Amino acid sequence: MEDSTRRPRVRIRIVFGEAEMIGPGKAELLERIDRCGSIAAAGREMGMSYKRAWELVGTLNAMFRAPLVESTRGGPGGGGAVLTEAGREVLALYRAFEREAAEAGAARLEALHARLRDISEER
């Protein structure tokens, strides 16, 4: 049986500038914010500090023309966060780019994978 952890996969980080980039971590954070309705809860699910999750959202919001996440302050009713239309568009574009890159490079990934050393040979 083949070890699925050794299956090649593409993880793409798109770098726009020195501190402006989007990659798998930020995309996952956006997806979790969308699902959880909370920046803090999304960060917790990822094992990320509250502060770090907020910093990443701040970076993402500052990178694009329109904010990707809108949040409301806590209080008696509690706060929350939602992806904006721009947030959904950026996330969809990133995930589509990721899929297309993986599809386009599938043959080369398999060729690289075929050249990996078999760990079971070392035991």
ZASE-915264 format. One record per residue: residue number from 1; chain; x, y, z of N, C-alpha, C, O in turn. Coordinates in Angstrom, 3 decimals, always signed. Layout:
residues N
NUM  A  X  Y  Z  X  Y  Z  X  Y  Z  X  Y  Z;
...
END
This chain:
residues 123
1  A  +0.837  -1.182  +0.000  +0.000  +0.000  +0.000  +0.884  +1.247  +0.000  +1.891  +1.303  +0.706;
2  A  +0.509  +2.217  -0.774  +1.327  +3.420  -0.925  +1.023  +4.425  +0.180  -0.133  +4.610  +0.562;
3  A  +2.047  +5.057  +0.679  +1.921  +6.063  +1.729  +1.402  +7.360  +1.121  +2.105  +8.013  +0.350;
4  A  +0.166  +7.733  +1.467  -0.446  +8.929  +0.875  +0.247  +10.216  +1.317  +0.092  +11.252  +0.669;
5  A  +1.012  +10.165  +2.414  +1.721  +11.372  +2.854  +2.869  +11.698  +1.912  +3.407  +12.805  +1.943;
6  A  +3.241  +10.752  +1.087  +4.336  +10.973  +0.135  +3.811  +11.383  -1.230  +4.600  +11.593  -2.151;
7  A  +2.513  +11.502  -1.382  +1.944  +11.943  -2.648  +2.314  +13.410  -2.848  +2.157  +14.225  -1.939;
8  A  +2.798  +13.737  -4.024  +3.157  +15.149  -4.254  +1.920  +16.029  -4.310  +0.862  +15.611  -4.781;
9  A  +2.064  +17.230  -3.832  +0.989  +18.217  -3.916  +1.623  +19.577  -4.133  +2.782  +19.803  -3.786;
10  A  +0.864  +20.455  -4.699  +1.350  +21.796  -4.995  +0.864  +22.744  -3.905  -0.323  +22.779  -3.579;
11  A  +1.780  +23.497  -3.356  +1.435  +24.551  -2.392  +2.021  +25.840  -2.960  +3.236  +25.983  -3.095;
12  A  +1.143  +26.756  -3.284  +1.578  +27.947  -3.999  +1.456  +29.186  -3.125  +0.447  +29.408  -2.456;
13  A  +2.514  +29.982  -3.151  +2.497  +31.300  -2.511  +2.701  +32.306  -3.636  +3.683  +32.241  -4.375;
14  A  +1.774  +33.219  -3.753  +1.872  +34.266  -4.765  +2.402  +35.517  -4.068  +1.776  +36.046  -3.150;
15  A  +3.550  +35.970  -4.515  +4.222  +37.112  -3.894  +4.026  +38.338  -4.769  +4.440  +38.363  -5.928;
16  A  +3.396  +39.346  -4.204  +3.147  +40.594  -4.921  +4.207  +41.640  -4.599  +4.507  +42.510  -5.417;
17  A  +4.757  +41.544  -3.423  +5.760  +42.495  -2.969  +6.414  +41.974  -1.708  +6.122  +40.864  -1.264;
18  A  +7.294  +42.764  -1.133  +8.066  +42.367  +0.048  +7.202  +41.716  +1.140  +7.529  +40.632  +1.622;
19  A  +6.124  +42.363  +1.520  +5.265  +41.833  +2.587  +3.862  +41.526  +2.083  +2.952  +41.289  +2.878;
20  A  +3.685  +41.529  +0.780  +2.360  +41.292  +0.209  +2.352  +39.960  -0.525  +2.904  +39.824  -1.617;
21  A  +1.703  +38.973  +0.109  +1.628  +37.654  -0.500  +0.391  +36.937  +0.005  -0.164  +37.258  +1.056;
22  A  -0.016  +35.959  -0.779  -1.092  +35.079  -0.342  -0.664  +33.655  -0.660  -0.142  +33.360  -1.735;
23  A  -0.900  +32.794  +0.303  -0.515  +31.399  +0.151  -1.510  +30.505  +0.861  -2.602  +30.943  +1.222;
24  A  -1.135  +29.254  +1.061  -2.064  +28.286  +1.641  -2.579  +28.661  +3.032  -3.744  +28.424  +3.348;
25  A  -1.719  +29.242  +3.853  -2.135  +29.599  +5.208  -3.178  +30.702  +5.234  -4.182  +30.596  +5.938;
26  A  -2.948  +31.749  +4.476  -3.914  +32.854  +4.437  -5.213  +32.412  +3.783  -6.293  +32.829  +4.200;
27  A  -5.114  +31.566  +2.758  -6.324  +31.056  +2.106  -7.137  +30.218  +3.092  -8.359  +30.344  +3.170;
28  A  -6.447  +29.366  +3.840  -7.142  +28.550  +4.840  -7.784  +29.423  +5.908  -8.908  +29.155  +6.333;
29  A  -7.083  +30.467  +6.348  -7.645  +31.382  +7.337  -8.925  +32.022  +6.805  -9.920  +32.101  +7.524;
30  A  -8.908  +32.478  +5.552  -10.115  +33.066  +4.957  -11.253  +32.049  +4.920  -12.394  +32.384  +5.240;
31  A  -10.955  +30.821  +4.534  -12.003  +29.788  +4.486  -12.590  +29.529  +5.864  -13.802  +29.377  +6.013;
32  A  -11.738  +29.481  +6.852  -12.224  +29.216  +8.211  -13.002  +30.396  +8.781  -13.981  +30.198  +9.501;
33  A  -12.585  +31.612  +8.472  -13.353  +32.786  +8.896  -14.739  +32.719  +8.289  -15.736  +32.981  +8.963;
34  A  -14.799  +32.368  +7.015  -16.081  +32.253  +6.321  -16.972  +31.216  +7.000  -18.173  +31.433  +7.163;
35  A  -16.385  +30.097  +7.393  -17.160  +29.029  +8.019  -17.521  +29.330  +9.476  -18.643  +29.072  +9.911;
36  A  -16.554  +29.882  +10.228  -16.750  +30.105  +11.669  -17.462  +31.413  +11.993  -18.127  +31.525  +13.023;
37  A  -17.319  +32.407  +11.106  -17.872  +33.721  +11.397  -17.074  +34.476  +12.443  -17.585  +35.404  +13.070;
38  A  -15.812  +34.078  +12.633  -14.985  +34.685  +13.670  -13.511  +34.536  +13.312  -13.057  +33.460  +12.924;
39  A  -12.773  +35.633  +13.448  -11.333  +35.587  +13.204  -10.649  +34.779  +14.306  -9.768  +33.964  +14.032;
40  A  -11.060  +35.010  +15.549  -10.459  +34.299  +16.678  -10.695  +32.795  +16.574  -9.766  +32.013  +16.776;
41  A  -11.910  +32.380  +16.267  -12.229  +30.953  +16.165  -11.469  +30.312  +15.009  -10.981  +29.189  +15.131;
42  A  -11.369  +31.023  +13.889  -10.630  +30.505  +12.742  -9.163  +30.308  +13.111  -8.570  +29.278  +12.788;
43  A  -8.586  +31.285  +13.781  -7.195  +31.176  +14.220  -6.997  +30.027  +15.190  -6.025  +29.279  +15.078;
44  A  -7.912  +29.876  +16.147  -7.823  +28.778  +17.120  -7.828  +27.424  +16.416  -7.042  +26.539  +16.756;
45  A  -8.714  +27.266  +15.436  -8.788  +26.003  +14.694  -7.465  +25.682  +14.000  -7.124  +24.517  +13.799;
46  A  -6.734  +26.719  +13.642  -5.467  +26.534  +12.940  -4.276  +26.466  +13.895  -3.137  +26.309  +13.455;
47  A  -4.534  +26.586  +15.201  -3.456  +26.593  +16.178  -2.673  +27.896  +16.150  -1.485  +27.934  +16.468;
48  A  -3.360  +28.959  +15.764  -2.743  +30.269  +15.589  -3.227  +31.198  +16.701  -4.382  +31.122  +17.119;
49  A  -2.358  +32.057  +17.170  -2.771  +32.999  +18.211  -3.779  +34.000  +17.655  -3.826  +34.272  +16.455;
50  A  -4.571  +34.529  +18.558  -5.550  +35.562  +18.215  -4.851  +36.727  +17.522  -5.310  +37.229  +16.496;
51  A  -3.728  +37.144  +18.108  -2.981  +38.278  +17.561  -2.495  +37.998  +16.139  -2.601  +38.854  +15.261;
52  A  -1.965  +36.799  +15.918  -1.441  +36.448  +14.590  -2.565  +36.414  +13.551  -2.391  +36.901  +12.434;
53  A  -3.699  +35.848  +13.912  -4.839  +35.789  +12.989  -5.265  +37.206  +12.602  -5.521  +37.480  +11.430;
54  A  -5.339  +38.095  +13.578  -5.722  +39.484  +13.293  -4.671  +40.181  +12.435  -5.013  +40.957  +11.543;
55  A  -3.400  +39.910  +12.699  -2.330  +40.509  +11.879  -2.453  +40.078  +10.420  -2.317  +40.898  +9.512;
56  A  -2.711  +38.789  +10.199  -2.847  +38.289  +8.831  -4.053  +38.902  +8.126  -3.978  +39.252  +6.949;
57  A  -5.149  +39.029  +8.841  -6.339  +39.668  +8.258  -6.029  +41.124  +7.937  -6.430  +41.622  +6.885;
58  A  -5.327  +41.809  +8.821  -4.944  +43.203  +8.568  -4.068  +43.324  +7.327  -4.243  +44.236  +6.518;
59  A  -3.132  +42.404  +7.187  -2.258  +42.396  +6.010  -3.075  +42.177  +4.741  -2.913  +42.899  +3.757;
60  A  -3.948  +41.182  +4.771  -4.788  +40.902  +3.600  -5.678  +42.084  +3.259  -5.802  +42.454  +2.092;
61  A  -6.290  +42.672  +4.259  -7.181  +43.819  +4.008  -6.418  +45.002  +3.419  -6.957  +45.743  +2.596;
62  A  -5.170  +45.181  +3.837  -4.367  +46.306  +3.340  -3.818  +46.046  +1.932  -3.529  +46.989  +1.196;
63  A  -3.676  +44.781  +1.559  -3.086  +44.423  +0.263  -3.997  +44.738  -0.923  -3.526  +45.143  -1.986;
64  A  -5.264  +44.556  -0.739  -6.198  +44.651  -1.857  -6.983  +45.960  -1.813  -7.079  +46.610  -0.772;
65  A  -7.538  +46.327  -2.955  -8.293  +47.592  -3.051  -9.454  +47.660  -2.072  -9.745  +48.714  -1.505;
66  A  -10.102  +46.541  -1.884  -11.236  +46.475  -0.948  -10.892  +45.443  +0.124  -10.188  +44.474  -0.160;
67  A  -11.376  +45.635  +1.341  -11.079  +44.668  +2.403  -11.651  +43.290  +2.074  -12.696  +43.173  +1.435;
68  A  -10.942  +42.250  +2.524  -11.396  +40.878  +2.297  -12.256  +40.371  +3.445  -13.089  +39.482  +3.270;
69  A  -12.038  +40.955  +4.628  -12.764  +40.542  +5.827  -13.311  +41.778  +6.515  -12.609  +42.777  +6.675;
70  A  -14.568  +41.704  +6.921  -15.163  +42.754  +7.754  -15.479  +42.146  +9.103  -15.992  +41.031  +9.195;
71  A  -15.166  +42.893  +10.149  -15.418  +42.377  +11.494  -16.239  +43.375  +12.294  -16.231  +44.578  +12.033;
72  A  -16.950  +42.832  +13.278  -17.693  +43.671  +14.216  -17.146  +43.379  +15.601  -16.768  +42.249  +15.911;
73  A  -17.111  +44.406  +16.424  -16.570  +44.276  +17.774  -17.446  +43.372  +18.623  -18.646  +43.219  +18.396;
74  A  -16.784  +42.778  +19.620  -17.508  +41.951  +20.583  -18.364  +42.824  +21.485  -18.399  +44.044  +21.326;
75  A  -19.022  +42.229  +22.387  -19.915  +42.925  +23.303  -20.972  +41.951  +23.760  -20.770  +40.739  +23.690;
76  A  -22.101  +42.462  +24.230  -23.153  +41.566  +24.728  -23.607  +40.537  +23.677  -23.853  +39.377  +24.008;
77  A  -23.713  +40.961  +22.433  -24.135  +40.041  +21.373  -22.972  +39.301  +20.746  -23.177  +38.423  +19.908;
78  A  -21.746  +39.643  +21.143  -20.561  +39.021  +20.567  -20.190  +39.661  +19.244  -21.035  +40.249  +18.568;
79  A  -18.957  +39.548  +18.889  -18.491  +40.088  +17.618  -18.562  +39.030  +16.542  -19.160  +37.969  +16.726;
80  A  -17.954  +39.330  +15.435  -17.955  +38.361  +14.356  -17.161  +38.887  +13.181  -16.672  +40.016  +13.196;
81  A  -17.042  +38.061  +12.171  -16.317  +38.440  +10.965  -16.922  +37.701  +9.781  -17.381  +36.565  +9.897;
82  A  -16.909  +38.378  +8.645  -17.414  +37.771  +7.413  -16.469  +38.120  +6.273  -15.797  +39.151  +6.289;
83  A  -16.437  +37.235  +5.285  -15.709  +37.564  +4.064  -16.569  +38.521  +3.253  -17.783  +38.350  +3.144;
84  A  -15.931  +39.511  +2.699  -16.629  +40.437  +1.816  -16.711  +39.796  +0.430  -16.160  +38.719  +0.200;
85  A  -17.389  +40.457  -0.469  -17.431  +39.977  -1.851  -16.011  +39.883  -2.404  -15.657  +38.917  -3.080;
86  A  -15.200  +40.908  -2.104  -13.801  +40.896  -2.551  -13.052  +39.718  -1.943  -12.228  +39.097  -2.614;
87  A  -13.327  +39.406  -0.689  -12.686  +38.279  -0.025  -13.028  +36.965  -0.693  -12.159  +36.117  -0.896;
88  A  -14.290  +36.796  -1.033  -14.707  +35.566  -1.718  -14.065  +35.469  -3.103  -13.667  +34.389  -3.539;
89  A  -13.969  +36.608  -3.787  -13.363  +36.616  -5.127  -11.879  +36.285  -5.067  -11.393  +35.469  -5.850;
90  A  -11.158  +36.911  -4.144  -9.716  +36.660  -4.013  -9.473  +35.198  -3.640  -8.592  +34.552  -4.209;
91  A  -10.240  +34.679  -2.701  -10.094  +33.282  -2.293  -10.385  +32.346  -3.469  -9.642  +31.391  -3.695;
92  A  -11.438  +32.606  -4.206  -11.785  +31.763  -5.365  -10.694  +31.829  -6.438  -10.338  +30.809  -7.026;
93  A  -10.168  +33.024  -6.689  -9.099  +33.164  -7.680  -7.843  +32.411  -7.248  -7.208  +31.738  -8.061;
94  A  -7.491  +32.523  -5.986  -6.309  +31.823  -5.478  -6.484  +30.304  -5.593  -5.596  +29.608  -6.085;
95  A  -7.631  +29.797  -5.137  -7.870  +28.346  -5.185  -7.911  +27.848  -6.635  -7.422  +26.755  -6.921;
96  A  -8.484  +28.631  -7.548  -8.517  +28.245  -8.964  -7.099  +28.200  -9.530  -6.755  +27.280  -10.272;
97  A  -6.282  +29.185  -9.186  -4.886  +29.216  -9.632  -4.152  +27.980  -9.134  -3.404  +27.345  -9.877;
98  A  -4.372  +27.650  -7.879  -3.753  +26.492  -7.257  -4.146  +25.197  -8.006  -3.286  +24.378  -8.330;
99  A  -5.434  +25.032  -8.270  -5.926  +23.843  -8.994  -5.336  +23.762  -10.394  -4.873  +22.707  -10.828;
100  A  -5.359  +24.898  -11.098  -4.849  +24.916  -12.471  -3.353  +24.615  -12.525  -2.893  +23.919  -13.430;
101  A  -2.599  +25.129  -11.570  -1.161  +24.854  -11.526  -0.920  +23.371  -11.262  -0.043  +22.761  -11.874;
102  A  -1.696  +22.793  -10.352  -1.545  +21.370  -10.037  -1.890  +20.516  -11.251  -1.193  +19.546  -11.548;
103  A  -2.950  +20.869  -11.943  -3.349  +20.111  -13.132  -2.297  +20.227  -14.231  -1.940  +19.236  -14.868;
104  A  -1.809  +21.441  -14.445  -0.823  +21.664  -15.507  +0.491  +20.956  -15.207  +1.187  +20.528  -16.127;
105  A  +0.832  +20.831  -13.949  +2.102  +20.221  -13.583  +2.005  +18.771  -13.142  +2.992  +18.207  -12.669;
106  A  +0.838  +18.153  -13.287  +0.615  +16.794  -12.769  +1.628  +15.785  -13.313  +2.154  +14.970  -12.555;
107  A  +1.901  +15.831  -14.591  +2.837  +14.857  -15.182  +4.238  +15.034  -14.603  +4.914  +14.049  -14.306;
108  A  +4.669  +16.260  -14.444  +6.004  +16.494  -13.881  +6.055  +16.123  -12.401  +7.067  +15.611  -11.922;
109  A  +4.961  +16.380  -11.675  +4.911  +15.962  -10.271  +5.041  +14.454  -10.166  +5.780  +13.953  -9.319;
110  A  +4.335  +13.730  -11.013  +4.419  +12.269  -11.000  +5.826  +11.802  -11.357  +6.336  +10.850  -10.767;
111  A  +6.459  +12.477  -12.333  +7.823  +12.111  -12.714  +8.789  +12.338  -11.556  +9.679  +11.521  -11.323;
112  A  +8.621  +13.441  -10.829  +9.460  +13.697  -9.650  +9.187  +12.655  -8.571  +10.107  +12.126  -7.949;
113  A  +7.917  +12.377  -8.365  +7.513  +11.411  -7.344  +8.107  +10.034  -7.632  +8.550  +9.345  -6.715;
114  A  +8.115  +9.636  -8.896  +8.650  +8.328  -9.290  +10.146  +8.216  -8.998  +10.679  +7.111  -8.889;
115  A  +10.813  +9.344  -8.873  +12.251  +9.339  -8.631  +12.618  +9.404  -7.146  +13.797  +9.378  -6.795;
116  A  +11.615  +9.488  -6.280  +11.894  +9.517  -4.837  +12.425  +8.166  -4.368  +12.068  +7.117  -4.904;
117  A  +13.266  +8.216  -3.376  +13.786  +7.008  -2.772  +12.661  +6.342  -1.989  +11.871  +7.029  -1.341;
118  A  +12.579  +5.044  -2.038  +11.575  +4.292  -1.299  +12.076  +4.122  +0.130  +13.089  +3.462  +0.361;
119  A  +11.384  +4.705  +1.069  +11.810  +4.662  +2.466  +11.850  +3.226  +2.973  +12.692  +2.895  +3.808;
120  A  +10.961  +2.369  +2.488  +10.936  +0.972  +2.955  +12.233  +0.232  +2.602  +12.565  -0.767  +3.241;
121  A  +12.966  +0.712  +1.595  +14.233  +0.091  +1.233  +15.308  +0.316  +2.300  +16.280  -0.435  +2.381;
122  A  +15.125  +1.356  +3.116  +16.123  +1.694  +4.129  +15.924  +0.927  +5.424  +16.793  +0.952  +6.296;
123  A  +14.798  +0.248  +5.563  +14.503  -0.441  +6.832  +15.131  -1.783  +6.901  +14.979  -2.486  +7.900;
END
